[in-house]
């Protein structure tokens, strides 16, 4: 296993369990403790983690904003959600795709399965993926760049959105709570999402189980305003039930390798 692959697995453990132990990582990854220490040192140098006695914890300052690290967290759940979301896209549609890691998997599904799309986005990562690997028409909304997230926001973005309307908007989300609705951490990004919700004929939220039950500072939309929520089968049962009571349509998918029906 290459060092980068090993470090990706370590980050995945940290995002899921919030802390790791050197002894457990050594056993799980079948390498020496010294190798794990070197990995943790490199991750700390990148600002992703903080070493503690016998292990490491996440560097909370980078928890939400490090896009590359978040791509590996709940990867199979995100892939399953993305595959289902493609069913809401028709050839030659004009759609909006929000920033976020689930959105990137969604874009890759579109590249394989759809033709003739016009795609509006505020994600530089997603736009790059689409430009390199598809013949879709791409519209980037412009604005201020949030470097770690590779997203666009601000007055220029908002002004562009004011003149755009799409068939369907697809949104990732930072948090989801039955009483509050959909929320995000960053004020500017939340404003972009909020405006595009209003400028989409149909609205689809893509949220894996880890987003349930949390509340961030900036509201994007109430539960009732979204046409379809797509999540995975690991979502908390009570939380999901409360959301279903308010939502127009909730689809629960099974991640690859899981059991049960979609």
N, C-alpha and C positions, 0 to 999 in steps of 0.2 A: 504494500500500500504506500502510495506517495505521501510525503509530508502534508501537502495541501489537502488531499483526501482525508487524511487523519484529522487534520485541524478542522475541516468542515464537520466531521462527525462529532468532534469535541464541542463545537459551537452549537450543533443541533441538540446535544445533551444539555448544554447550559440554557438554551432558550426554553427547553421543556421542563427542566428540573431546577433551574436557577443557580445550582452549584454542582461542582464535580470534585471527586477525590482522585488523587494520583493513583492510589492503589487499585481502585475500581477501574479506572481507564486503562491501566496497564494490563489488567486481566481481560477486560472486554475487547481491547484492540490487539492483544497478544504481542505487545512490545515491552521493552524494559521501562522501568520507572524513569530512568534518565532520559529516555526518548520523549516521554510525556512531559517531563520538566522542560525540555527544549521547546516542545510545541507550545507549552503555556507561556514560556518566555517570549516567543515570537508573537503570540496573540496579544500579550500584554504590551509589547512594543508597538503594535498596531492600534492600541487603545481600545481593543474589544473586550478585554477581561481585566480583572484585578486578582493577582495571586494572593492567596491566604495560606495559613499553615495547613499543609497536607493536600492542597487542592487549589481551586479558583472559583470566583463568582463573576457574573457579568458586570461589565462597566456600565452602570445605569445611564450614564450620560450618552452612550451610544446605542442604547437598547432599541429605540424606535427608529432612529434615522439611518442606520447602516443597512442600505438596500441589499448589498451583495451578501451579507451574512443572513438576512431574513429569507432569502430565496430558498435556503435549504431547510427551513423550519416548516414542519407539516407539509412537506412537498407533495406527498401522495394525496392528501386531502385536497390541496389546491389544484392538482392535476384533475382529480375527479370532478371538482366543481367547474373547472374550465371546460371540460368535455361536455357537461350538461348544458352550460351556458351557450355553447355553439348552436344548440337546437333553437335558440331564440333569434338567430340571425338568418336572413334570407339573402340569396345572391342579389347583388346590386343595391343592397341597403346602404343607407348612410347612418353610421353609428358613432357613438362616443365611447372611448375606453379611458377610464381613469388611470392614474398612476398606481403603483403597488405591485407586489410580487405575484399575486394571483392573476392580475391583468396580463402579465408577461406570458404566463402559461396559456391564458385564453388567446392571446394574439398568435401564439404558435399553433394552436388548434385551428384558428381561422385560416392561417397560411396553408394548412394541409387540406382543408375541407370546403373553402368558400371561394367564390370568384366575384369580380366586379364591385367590390366594396369601396365605399369612401369612408375613411376612418379619421375622426377628429380625436386628438389626444393632448394631454398636458404632460406626457411622460417622454423624456428624451430617450430613455432606454427602450421603451416600446417603439417609438418612432424609428430608432436605428434598426431594430429587429425587423420591422416591416419594410423599411426601405431596402435593406440588404436581401431579404428573402421573399418578397412578394411583389405583385404588380398592382397592388391596391393604390388608390389615390389617397394620399396622406395629407392631413391638415394639422399643423402644430399651432396651438393657440397663442404662443409667444408669452412674454412676460419675464418676471424675475425668476432666476434659477435657484432652486434649493439644491445645493450641490450634492449633499450626501444622499438625498432621495432622488435626485435627477428629475425633479418635477418643476413645473412652471406655475406661477401664481402672480397675483398683484393687479394693479390697475390696467395694464395693457392686456393681460389675459381676460380680465372681466369685460373690457370693452369689446374684445373679439367675440366673446361668448354672446354678448347682447345681440349680435347679428346672425347667430347660428342656431339652427334647429335641426334635430336629428330624429330618425325613426326610433332608435332604442339607445338608451344610455346604460353602460355597464360600469359598475362602481365596486371597487374594493372598499374596505372600511376599517377604521382603527378599533372601533368598539361598538357593541350592540347590546342594548338593555331594553326590556319590555316597557318600562315606564318612561324612558327618556328618548329612545329611538337610536338612530345611527349618529355616531360622533367621531371626530378625529382630533388629533393632538394639535396640528399646525393650523393656525387661524386662516392663513392665506389659502392653503390647500382645501380646507373645509369650505371656504367661500366659493372656490371654483366648482367643487362638487355640488354645492347647494344650488348654484346658478344653473349647472348642467342638468340637475334633476328637474328644474323648472322648464328647461328647453328640450326635454326629451318626451316624445309621445308615449313611450313605454320605458319603465325604469326597472333594471335588474341589479340587485345587490348580490355580491359574491363574498361570503364570509365563512371561514372555517371555524371550527368549534372553539378555538382559543380566544375568539373575539367576544364570545357570549358573557354577559354579566358585568362587563366593564363599562365605565363612563369616562369619556374624555371631555375636555373643556368646550370644544366647539361643535355645535349641532349641525348636522348635514340634512337630516330629514326625519320626520316621525315615521313610525312603523307603517301607519295607514297610507302614507303617500307613495310607497314603493309597490310596484305591481307584483314582483316576484323576488323572493329571497331564496338563494341556493346555498345550502350548507351541507355539512357531512354528518354521518351517524354518530360521531363522538360528542356532538353537542349535548350539553346538560339537558336531561329530559324535562325537568320542571321549568327551566328557562325557555326551552323550545315550546313547551305547551302554552306558556304565557304569551309568547310572541305569536304563535299560531292563532290565538284567540283574537288578535288585533290585525294580523296580516291578511292581505288579499290572497296570496298564494305562497306557500312554503314548500320547497322541494328538498328532500334529504337524500344525499347520495352516499354510496359506500366507496371508500377508498380502495384502490387496487390491493388485493390480498386480504380484504375484509370479508365478513360474512353478512348475508342479508340482501334484501332487495333495495333498489333505488326508490 
